[in-house]
Amino acid sequence: MKIIFTQDVKKQGKKGEIKEVKDGFANYLIQQKVAVVASDVNLGRLERANANKKAMDDMNRELAQKEKVKIEKITLSFHVKTGEQDRVFGSISVKQIVSELKNKGFDIDKKSIKITSPINSLGFHNVEIELYKDVVATLKVELQKVK
């Protein structure tokens, strides 16, 4: 019997997947409400759901691209205290970057900011921000000496 999974089932199938299974197992999955029979009506629903999902995905990707352009135009400046030979005390954290981005009008989750090396020297540094699945913006961060 052909079924459509409505939820992920470990080692069996993922949500939206169409699979041929034995009748008894199909009945079990249908009773557990993790699958439905692959009828014309249900296949039509699946197609519409996939089309809606793709449209939402495209829209979110487009919004992320616009956000990327805006982010890449700005530079965040931090004034830091330095010691001998212009060594910076501490480093700039993700929390500080998120706070500065909020001040500039961006709502970025701290989990999406990727700092590859510590930001603890004067000058410019690049920070990657993952805005969407495959949309990554590069933010410029500048450390300046407090006068």
Backbone torsions as a table, in degrees:
resi	resn	phi	psi	omega
1	MET	NA	138.8	177.8
2	LYS	-88.6	133.3	178.9
3	ILE	-131.1	162.1	174.1
4	ILE	-118.2	123.9	178.7
5	PHE	-73.3	132.0	177.3
6	THR	-99.9	-10.4	175.9
7	GLN	-144.6	162.3	174.6
8	ASP	-71.0	133.5	176.1
9	VAL	-123.0	119.7	-175.0
10	LYS	-53.4	129.3	177.3
11	LYS	63.7	11.0	179.9
12	GLN	-120.4	-51.9	-178.8
13	GLY	-177.4	163.6	179.6
14	LYS	-102.5	161.7	179.7
15	LYS	-56.8	131.5	179.3
16	GLY	88.5	-7.4	-179.1
17	GLU	-79.9	141.0	177.4
18	ILE	-103.7	130.3	-175.4
19	LYS	-144.9	148.4	175.7
20	GLU	-93.1	120.7	178.7
21	VAL	-132.3	167.5	178.5
22	LYS	-67.6	151.6	-174.7
23	ASP	-56.9	-45.3	-178.4
24	GLY	-62.6	-43.2	179.7
25	PHE	-68.1	-36.3	177.7
26	ALA	-62.6	-44.7	178.4
27	ASN	-60.8	-41.5	178.2
28	TYR	-60.8	-47.5	-179.2
29	LEU	-63.3	-38.5	179.9
30	ILE	-67.8	-41.2	177.5
31	GLN	-63.6	-35.0	179.3
32	GLN	-78.4	-4.0	179.5
33	LYS	60.8	36.5	175.1
34	VAL	-110.6	-0.2	178.9
35	ALA	-155.0	159.9	174.3
36	VAL	-133.2	160.1	178.5
37	VAL	-65.9	140.3	-177.7
38	ALA	-82.2	66.0	177.8
39	SER	-85.4	171.8	179.2
40	ASP	-59.6	-40.6	-179.6
41	VAL	-63.6	-47.5	-178.8
42	ASN	-68.2	-34.6	177.0
43	LEU	-66.3	-37.7	176.3
44	GLY	-63.6	-42.5	177.5
45	ARG	-61.2	-42.5	-179.7
46	LEU	-62.8	-43.0	178.1
47	GLU	-60.7	-45.5	178.8
48	ARG	-64.0	-40.7	179.1
49	ALA	-63.8	-41.8	178.7
50	ASN	-65.9	-38.3	178.8
51	ALA	-65.8	-42.7	177.5
52	ASN	-63.0	-42.5	-179.9
53	LYS	-62.7	-42.0	179.5
54	LYS	-66.2	-40.4	178.9
55	ALA	-63.6	-43.6	177.9
56	MET	-64.2	-41.2	179.1
57	ASP	-61.3	-45.2	178.7
58	ASP	-63.1	-41.8	-179.8
59	MET	-64.7	-44.8	179.1
60	ASN	-64.3	-38.2	178.6
61	ARG	-64.6	-41.5	179.6
62	GLU	-64.4	-42.7	176.9
63	LEU	-62.6	-40.1	178.8
64	ALA	-65.3	-37.2	178.0
65	GLN	-63.4	-41.7	178.8
66	LYS	-64.4	-41.5	178.5
67	GLU	-64.1	-38.9	179.3
68	LYS	-59.3	-45.6	-179.7
69	VAL	-59.8	-43.6	-180.0
70	LYS	-64.9	-43.8	-177.8
71	ILE	-65.4	-39.7	-176.6
72	GLU	-72.0	-12.6	178.0
73	LYS	-84.2	-19.5	-174.9
74	ILE	-99.0	160.7	173.5
75	THR	-130.4	126.9	176.5
76	LEU	-88.9	128.9	179.4
77	SER	-110.6	133.3	176.6
78	PHE	-123.0	132.2	175.6
79	HIS	-96.5	121.6	-174.7
80	VAL	-124.1	153.8	175.8
81	LYS	-81.6	142.5	-179.8
82	THR	-127.4	156.5	177.8
83	GLY	-107.4	-146.7	179.3
84	GLU	-60.9	144.1	178.6
85	GLN	54.0	33.9	177.9
86	ASP	56.1	37.7	175.5
87	ARG	-83.3	133.6	-177.1
88	VAL	-81.0	136.8	174.1
89	PHE	-81.0	117.7	-179.9
90	GLY	76.0	-158.4	178.9
91	SER	-150.5	167.1	179.0
92	ILE	-82.9	131.5	-177.5
93	SER	-100.2	167.6	176.4
94	VAL	-60.4	-38.9	-179.8
95	LYS	-59.9	-41.1	179.1
96	GLN	-67.1	-39.0	179.3
97	ILE	-65.2	-44.6	178.9
98	VAL	-60.6	-42.2	179.7
99	SER	-61.5	-45.6	179.2
100	GLU	-65.5	-38.8	178.0
101	LEU	-64.5	-37.9	177.0
102	LYS	-62.4	-40.9	177.9
103	ASN	-62.0	-29.5	-180.0
104	LYS	-88.1	-2.5	176.3
105	GLY	98.1	13.4	178.9
106	PHE	-105.1	136.4	177.7
107	ASP	-108.3	90.3	-176.2
108	ILE	-112.2	134.7	177.1
109	ASP	-76.4	139.5	-176.3
110	LYS	-65.5	-23.8	179.7
111	LYS	-70.8	-20.4	-177.7
112	SER	-87.9	-6.1	179.6
113	ILE	-90.8	125.7	-178.0
114	LYS	-114.6	112.6	175.6
115	ILE	-103.3	114.8	-175.8
116	THR	-79.3	-35.9	176.9
117	SER	-137.0	153.2	-177.1
118	PRO	-58.8	141.7	178.8
119	ILE	-94.9	85.8	-174.9
120	ASN	-137.6	29.2	175.1
121	SER	-139.2	152.5	-179.4
122	LEU	-64.9	150.9	178.2
123	GLY	114.6	-162.3	-176.9
124	PHE	-97.5	142.9	177.5
125	HIS	-135.6	148.6	177.3
126	ASN	-104.3	134.3	178.6
127	VAL	-124.4	131.1	179.7
128	GLU	-91.1	137.4	177.2
129	ILE	-124.7	117.9	179.1
130	GLU	-86.1	106.2	-176.5
131	LEU	-85.8	-31.8	179.7
132	TYR	-152.7	179.7	-174.3
133	LYS	-43.8	-53.4	-178.0
134	ASP	-125.5	25.7	178.2
135	VAL	-114.2	109.4	-177.9
136	VAL	-120.8	124.1	178.3
137	ALA	-99.3	148.2	176.4
138	THR	-109.4	116.3	-178.7
139	LEU	-98.6	136.4	176.9
140	LYS	-93.2	129.3	178.0
141	VAL	-120.6	129.3	-179.1
142	GLU	-116.7	132.5	173.9
143	LEU	-104.7	126.2	179.1
144	GLN	-120.6	149.9	179.9
145	LYS	-76.5	135.5	176.2
146	VAL	-70.8	133.9	-177.6
147	LYS	-93.3	NA	NA
